[in-house]
Amino acid sequence: MSSPTPLPEKSSPVTKPLSEKCWSCRILSGGGLLASGGYVYMQAQKFKHLRGPTSMGTVAQIIFAAGLASWGVVLIADPVGKKTREQ
């Protein structure tokens, strides 16, 4: 059996990831991360009010919610792509 012929390589310039060039993609995914962080935080607060003293699981849930929300803010703000190095 003969092997198939290889496809020709496309010589394309270096492209940016979709998250850097697509503003609506950044807003949608960053907003989703913010919303999921808010949901996790609200669930942790609900259990905190029902059970009384705060457990380590609730603290871990709140920290995870803060991480999700901050990831969403960083994705929307894109601080690395905006800063240029001055020499």
Helices and strands as residue ranges (DSSP letters): H 18-21, H 23-51, H 56-77, H 79-82
